[in-house]
Amino acid sequence: MIIIDILRRAKANVVVTAAIREEVTGLHGVNLVADTLIKEAVQLSYDLVVLPVRCLLIYVQVLN
């Protein structure tokens, strides 16, 4: 997913989550596996939450 790539290149701490651990194939054939499950990720605080069309949540912590 482009948003993950852009944010990671900008040195943001990106956490990709999903309801289940399953590989997802994006529109352009890129495979992605979540870093953690949603139930684990919601225990922390984030600066930004991205909700793409697919079943992944992307949490971002901005590093100062």
Biopython code that builds the backbone (N, CA, C, O; Angstrom):
import numpy as np
from Bio.PDB.StructureBuilder import StructureBuilder

atoms = [
    (1, "MET", "N", (0.839, -1.166, 0.000)),
    (1, "MET", "CA", (0.000, 0.000, 0.000)),
    (1, "MET", "C", (0.892, 1.238, 0.000)),
    (1, "MET", "O", (1.857, 1.325, 0.759)),
    (2, "ILE", "N", (0.567, 2.151, -0.825)),
    (2, "ILE", "CA", (1.392, 3.336, -1.004)),
    (2, "ILE", "C", (1.509, 4.150, 0.275)),
    (2, "ILE", "O", (2.590, 4.645, 0.593)),
    (3, "ILE", "N", (0.415, 4.297, 1.012)),
    (3, "ILE", "CA", (0.450, 5.116, 2.223)),
    (3, "ILE", "C", (1.456, 4.565, 3.240)),
    (3, "ILE", "O", (2.134, 5.338, 3.917)),
    (4, "ILE", "N", (1.555, 3.254, 3.351)),
    (4, "ILE", "CA", (2.513, 2.639, 4.279)),
    (4, "ILE", "C", (3.932, 2.965, 3.837)),
    (4, "ILE", "O", (4.767, 3.355, 4.653)),
    (5, "ASP", "N", (4.203, 2.805, 2.555)),
    (5, "ASP", "CA", (5.534, 3.083, 2.013)),
    (5, "ASP", "C", (5.924, 4.542, 2.229)),
    (5, "ASP", "O", (7.037, 4.825, 2.672)),
    (6, "ILE", "N", (5.029, 5.461, 1.923)),
    (6, "ILE", "CA", (5.330, 6.893, 2.061)),
    (6, "ILE", "C", (5.604, 7.250, 3.523)),
    (6, "ILE", "O", (6.577, 7.943, 3.822)),
    (7, "LEU", "N", (4.757, 6.781, 4.426)),
    (7, "LEU", "CA", (4.931, 7.104, 5.840)),
    (7, "LEU", "C", (6.219, 6.504, 6.407)),
    (7, "LEU", "O", (6.914, 7.157, 7.186)),
    (8, "ARG", "N", (6.538, 5.278, 6.025)),
    (8, "ARG", "CA", (7.769, 4.662, 6.523)),
    (8, "ARG", "C", (9.010, 5.356, 5.964)),
    (8, "ARG", "O", (10.011, 5.482, 6.669)),
    (9, "ARG", "N", (8.961, 5.804, 4.719)),
    (9, "ARG", "CA", (10.087, 6.560, 4.161)),
    (9, "ARG", "C", (10.264, 7.890, 4.875)),
    (9, "ARG", "O", (11.371, 8.427, 4.940)),
    (10, "ALA", "N", (9.152, 8.429, 5.419)),
    (10, "ALA", "CA", (9.204, 9.682, 6.173)),
    (10, "ALA", "C", (9.595, 9.434, 7.632)),
    (10, "ALA", "O", (9.540, 10.345, 8.458)),
    (11, "LYS", "N", (9.988, 8.201, 7.939)),
    (11, "LYS", "CA", (10.445, 7.807, 9.278)),
    (11, "LYS", "C", (9.338, 7.790, 10.327)),
    (11, "LYS", "O", (9.620, 7.892, 11.521)),
    (12, "ALA", "N", (8.074, 7.663, 9.896)),
    (12, "ALA", "CA", (6.971, 7.516, 10.845)),
    (12, "ALA", "C", (6.927, 6.069, 11.323)),
    (12, "ALA", "O", (7.268, 5.151, 10.577)),
    (13, "ASN", "N", (6.512, 5.873, 12.554)),
    (13, "ASN", "CA", (6.349, 4.530, 13.102)),
    (13, "ASN", "C", (4.975, 4.036, 12.672)),
    (13, "ASN", "O", (3.965, 4.445, 13.245)),
    (14, "VAL", "N", (4.923, 3.171, 11.679)),
    (14, "VAL", "CA", (3.672, 2.692, 11.105)),
    (14, "VAL", "C", (3.398, 1.279, 11.613)),
    (14, "VAL", "O", (4.259, 0.403, 11.537)),
    (15, "VAL", "N", (2.189, 1.068, 12.131)),
    (15, "VAL", "CA", (1.766, -0.243, 12.602)),
    (15, "VAL", "C", (0.551, -0.648, 11.777)),
    (15, "VAL", "O", (-0.487, 0.011, 11.830)),
    (16, "VAL", "N", (0.679, -1.722, 11.022)),
    (16, "VAL", "CA", (-0.423, -2.219, 10.208)),
    (16, "VAL", "C", (-1.126, -3.312, 11.002)),
    (16, "VAL", "O", (-0.493, -4.261, 11.465)),
    (17, "THR", "N", (-2.443, -3.171, 11.154)),
    (17, "THR", "CA", (-3.195, -4.130, 11.947)),
    (17, "THR", "C", (-4.319, -4.747, 11.118)),
    (17, "THR", "O", (-4.711, -4.217, 10.078)),
    (18, "ALA", "N", (-4.819, -5.862, 11.596)),
    (18, "ALA", "CA", (-5.942, -6.525, 10.952)),
    (18, "ALA", "C", (-6.694, -7.329, 12.003)),
    (18, "ALA", "O", (-6.174, -7.595, 13.086)),
    (19, "ALA", "N", (-7.906, -7.708, 11.677)),
    (19, "ALA", "CA", (-8.713, -8.492, 12.602)),
    (19, "ALA", "C", (-8.150, -9.904, 12.760)),
    (19, "ALA", "O", (-8.226, -10.489, 13.841)),
    (20, "ILE", "N", (-7.593, -10.443, 11.695)),
    (20, "ILE", "CA", (-6.989, -11.776, 11.734)),
    (20, "ILE", "C", (-5.647, -11.723, 11.013)),
    (20, "ILE", "O", (-5.431, -10.875, 10.147)),
    (21, "ARG", "N", (-4.759, -12.626, 11.374)),
    (21, "ARG", "CA", (-3.441, -12.694, 10.700)),
    (21, "ARG", "C", (-3.630, -13.427, 9.378)),
    (21, "ARG", "O", (-3.722, -14.654, 9.324)),
    (22, "GLU", "N", (-3.683, -12.645, 8.337)),
    (22, "GLU", "CA", (-3.906, -13.200, 7.011)),
    (22, "GLU", "C", (-3.217, -12.312, 5.997)),
    (22, "GLU", "O", (-3.231, -11.088, 6.128)),
    (23, "GLU", "N", (-2.623, -12.909, 5.002)),
    (23, "GLU", "CA", (-1.979, -12.132, 3.953)),
    (23, "GLU", "C", (-3.048, -11.530, 3.053)),
    (23, "GLU", "O", (-3.983, -12.218, 2.642)),
    (24, "VAL", "N", (-2.906, -10.245, 2.749)),
    (24, "VAL", "CA", (-3.846, -9.540, 1.886)),
    (24, "VAL", "C", (-3.099, -9.137, 0.630)),
    (24, "VAL", "O", (-1.971, -8.650, 0.701)),
    (25, "THR", "N", (-3.722, -9.337, -0.515)),
    (25, "THR", "CA", (-3.131, -8.918, -1.779)),
    (25, "THR", "C", (-3.791, -7.622, -2.212)),
    (25, "THR", "O", (-5.011, -7.554, -2.365)),
    (26, "GLY", "N", (-2.977, -6.596, -2.408)),
    (26, "GLY", "CA", (-3.476, -5.287, -2.802)),
    (26, "GLY", "C", (-3.863, -5.251, -4.265)),
    (26, "GLY", "O", (-3.702, -6.223, -5.002)),
    (27, "LEU", "N", (-4.377, -4.107, -4.659)),
    (27, "LEU", "CA", (-4.883, -3.898, -6.014)),
    (27, "LEU", "C", (-3.832, -4.185, -7.082)),
    (27, "LEU", "O", (-4.159, -4.709, -8.147)),
    (28, "HIS", "N", (-2.588, -3.850, -6.810)),
    (28, "HIS", "CA", (-1.523, -4.032, -7.795)),
    (28, "HIS", "C", (-0.690, -5.286, -7.535)),
    (28, "HIS", "O", (0.446, -5.386, -7.997)),
    (29, "GLY", "N", (-1.253, -6.236, -6.799)),
    (29, "GLY", "CA", (-0.581, -7.503, -6.570)),
    (29, "GLY", "C", (0.443, -7.511, -5.458)),
    (29, "GLY", "O", (1.194, -8.476, -5.322)),
    (30, "VAL", "N", (0.492, -6.453, -4.653)),
    (30, "VAL", "CA", (1.430, -6.397, -3.539)),
    (30, "VAL", "C", (0.829, -7.120, -2.340)),
    (30, "VAL", "O", (-0.289, -6.815, -1.923)),
    (31, "ASN", "N", (1.572, -8.082, -1.782)),
    (31, "ASN", "CA", (1.100, -8.827, -0.623)),
    (31, "ASN", "C", (1.507, -8.119, 0.660)),
    (31, "ASN", "O", (2.600, -7.561, 0.753)),
    (32, "LEU", "N", (0.619, -8.147, 1.649)),
    (32, "LEU", "CA", (0.861, -7.460, 2.904)),
    (32, "LEU", "C", (0.312, -8.302, 4.042)),
    (32, "LEU", "O", (-0.798, -8.828, 3.963)),
    (33, "VAL", "N", (1.104, -8.424, 5.104)),
    (33, "VAL", "CA", (0.676, -9.120, 6.315)),
    (33, "VAL", "C", (0.708, -8.105, 7.451)),
    (33, "VAL", "O", (1.675, -7.356, 7.586)),
    (34, "ALA", "N", (-0.331, -8.075, 8.259)),
    (34, "ALA", "CA", (-0.416, -7.122, 9.365)),
    (34, "ALA", "C", (0.706, -7.347, 10.368)),
    (34, "ALA", "O", (1.151, -8.475, 10.579)),
    (35, "ASP", "N", (1.164, -6.243, 10.991)),
    (35, "ASP", "CA", (2.193, -6.309, 12.024)),
    (35, "ASP", "C", (1.630, -6.869, 13.328)),
    (35, "ASP", "O", (2.331, -7.550, 14.077)),
    (36, "THR", "N", (0.365, -6.576, 13.589)),
    (36, "THR", "CA", (-0.274, -6.982, 14.833)),
    (36, "THR", "C", (-1.786, -7.075, 14.628)),
    (36, "THR", "O", (-2.313, -6.661, 13.596)),
    (37, "LEU", "N", (-2.454, -7.613, 15.605)),
    (37, "LEU", "CA", (-3.915, -7.686, 15.557)),
    (37, "LEU", "C", (-4.526, -6.412, 16.127)),
    (37, "LEU", "O", (-3.918, -5.753, 16.970)),
    (38, "ILE", "N", (-5.719, -6.065, 15.672)),
    (38, "ILE", "CA", (-6.391, -4.852, 16.129)),
    (38, "ILE", "C", (-6.544, -4.843, 17.642)),
    (38, "ILE", "O", (-6.319, -3.816, 18.282)),
    (39, "LYS", "N", (-6.926, -5.984, 18.223)),
    (39, "LYS", "CA", (-7.153, -6.017, 19.667)),
    (39, "LYS", "C", (-5.890, -5.711, 20.462)),
    (39, "LYS", "O", (-5.983, -5.266, 21.606)),
    (40, "GLU", "N", (-4.716, -5.937, 19.886)),
    (40, "GLU", "CA", (-3.454, -5.600, 20.537)),
    (40, "GLU", "C", (-3.084, -4.131, 20.288)),
    (40, "GLU", "O", (-2.569, -3.457, 21.179)),
    (41, "ALA", "N", (-3.347, -3.649, 19.087)),
    (41, "ALA", "CA", (-2.942, -2.296, 18.709)),
    (41, "ALA", "C", (-3.749, -1.219, 19.421)),
    (41, "ALA", "O", (-3.227, -0.132, 19.669)),
    (42, "VAL", "N", (-4.994, -1.488, 19.753)),
    (42, "VAL", "CA", (-5.834, -0.455, 20.370)),
    (42, "VAL", "C", (-5.419, -0.137, 21.800)),
    (42, "VAL", "O", (-5.942, 0.808, 22.390)),
    (43, "GLN", "N", (-4.506, -0.890, 22.364)),
    (43, "GLN", "CA", (-4.033, -0.643, 23.724)),
    (43, "GLN", "C", (-3.079, 0.550, 23.796)),
    (43, "GLN", "O", (-2.794, 1.042, 24.888)),
    (44, "LEU", "N", (-2.581, 1.021, 22.648)),
    (44, "LEU", "CA", (-1.625, 2.126, 22.585)),
    (44, "LEU", "C", (-2.288, 3.365, 22.009)),
    (44, "LEU", "O", (-3.388, 3.284, 21.461)),
    (45, "SER", "N", (-1.630, 4.511, 22.127)),
    (45, "SER", "CA", (-2.164, 5.736, 21.539)),
    (45, "SER", "C", (-1.397, 6.058, 20.252)),
    (45, "SER", "O", (-0.217, 5.736, 20.116)),
    (46, "TYR", "N", (-2.087, 6.690, 19.330)),
    (46, "TYR", "CA", (-1.520, 7.002, 18.020)),
    (46, "TYR", "C", (-1.869, 8.425, 17.637)),
    (46, "TYR", "O", (-2.821, 9.000, 18.165)),
    (47, "ASP", "N", (-1.106, 8.992, 16.723)),
    (47, "ASP", "CA", (-1.342, 10.336, 16.222)),
    (47, "ASP", "C", (-2.275, 10.344, 15.011)),
    (47, "ASP", "O", (-2.895, 11.365, 14.712)),
    (48, "LEU", "N", (-2.375, 9.228, 14.326)),
    (48, "LEU", "CA", (-3.155, 9.154, 13.103)),
    (48, "LEU", "C", (-3.622, 7.720, 12.900)),
    (48, "LEU", "O", (-2.873, 6.776, 13.154)),
    (49, "VAL", "N", (-4.854, 7.557, 12.443)),
    (49, "VAL", "CA", (-5.368, 6.242, 12.075)),
    (49, "VAL", "C", (-5.860, 6.350, 10.642)),
    (49, "VAL", "O", (-6.677, 7.216, 10.328)),
    (50, "VAL", "N", (-5.369, 5.478, 9.771)),
    (50, "VAL", "CA", (-5.763, 5.462, 8.367)),
    (50, "VAL", "C", (-6.667, 4.258, 8.154)),
    (50, "VAL", "O", (-6.320, 3.141, 8.537)),
    (51, "LEU", "N", (-7.817, 4.482, 7.546)),
    (51, "LEU", "CA", (-8.767, 3.402, 7.297)),
    (51, "LEU", "C", (-8.931, 3.194, 5.793)),
    (51, "LEU", "O", (-9.827, 3.779, 5.184)),
    (52, "PRO", "N", (-8.085, 2.374, 5.193)),
    (52, "PRO", "CA", (-8.222, 2.112, 3.761)),
    (52, "PRO", "C", (-9.441, 1.227, 3.489)),
    (52, "PRO", "O", (-10.110, 0.770, 4.417)),
    (53, "VAL", "N", (-9.712, 0.998, 2.229)),
    (53, "VAL", "CA", (-10.897, 0.252, 1.819)),
    (53, "VAL", "C", (-10.856, -1.202, 2.289)),
    (53, "VAL", "O", (-11.889, -1.758, 2.661)),
    (54, "ARG", "N", (-9.703, -1.807, 2.277)),
    (54, "ARG", "CA", (-9.573, -3.206, 2.688)),
    (54, "ARG", "C", (-9.670, -3.353, 4.193)),
    (54, "ARG", "O", (-9.900, -2.373, 4.901)),
    (55, "CYS", "N", (-9.498, -4.561, 4.686)),
    (55, "CYS", "CA", (-9.675, -4.882, 6.103)),
    (55, "CYS", "C", (-8.411, -4.652, 6.934)),
    (55, "CYS", "O", (-8.124, -5.435, 7.839)),
    (56, "LEU", "N", (-7.673, -3.624, 6.653)),
    (56, "LEU", "CA", (-6.477, -3.313, 7.420)),
    (56, "LEU", "C", (-6.651, -1.953, 8.089)),
    (56, "LEU", "O", (-7.310, -1.069, 7.542)),
    (57, "LEU", "N", (-6.078, -1.790, 9.236)),
    (57, "LEU", "CA", (-6.006, -0.490, 9.877)),
    (57, "LEU", "C", (-4.534, -0.121, 9.967)),
    (57, "LEU", "O", (-3.692, -0.973, 10.251)),
    (58, "ILE", "N", (-4.230, 1.122, 9.730)),
    (58, "ILE", "CA", (-2.852, 1.580, 9.775)),
    (58, "ILE", "C", (-2.752, 2.649, 10.855)),
    (58, "ILE", "O", (-3.390, 3.697, 10.758)),
    (59, "TYR", "N", (-1.958, 2.386, 11.875)),
    (59, "TYR", "CA", (-1.753, 3.331, 12.964)),
    (59, "TYR", "C", (-0.395, 3.993, 12.789)),
    (59, "TYR", "O", (0.579, 3.341, 12.412)),
    (60, "VAL", "N", (-0.336, 5.290, 13.064)),
    (60, "VAL", "CA", (0.907, 6.022, 12.866)),
    (60, "VAL", "C", (1.239, 6.808, 14.116)),
    (60, "VAL", "O", (0.383, 7.502, 14.666)),
    (61, "GLN", "N", (2.498, 6.703, 14.575)),
    (61, "GLN", "CA", (2.999, 7.524, 15.647)),
    (61, "GLN", "C", (4.032, 8.473, 15.054)),
    (61, "GLN", "O", (5.000, 8.034, 14.433)),
    (62, "VAL", "N", (3.826, 9.762, 15.244)),
    (62, "VAL", "CA", (4.762, 10.747, 14.739)),
    (62, "VAL", "C", (5.908, 10.878, 15.717)),
    (62, "VAL", "O", (5.699, 11.129, 16.904)),
    (63, "LEU", "N", (7.112, 10.710, 15.218)),
    (63, "LEU", "CA", (8.291, 10.797, 16.069)),
    (63, "LEU", "C", (8.788, 12.228, 16.098)),
    (63, "LEU", "O", (8.933, 12.862, 15.053)),
    (64, "ASN", "N", (9.048, 12.736, 17.285)),
    (64, "ASN", "CA", (9.535, 14.128, 17.428)),
    (64, "ASN", "C", (11.034, 14.186, 17.357)),
    (64, "ASN", "O", (11.615, 15.267, 17.458)),
]
sb = StructureBuilder()
sb.init_structure("model")
sb.init_model(0)
sb.init_chain("A")
sb.init_seg("    ")
for serial, (resi, resn, name, xyz) in enumerate(atoms, 1):
    if name == "N":
        sb.init_residue(resn, " ", resi, " ")
    sb.init_atom(name, np.array(xyz, "f"), 0.0, 1.0, " ", f" {name:<3s}", serial, name[0])
structure = sb.get_structure()
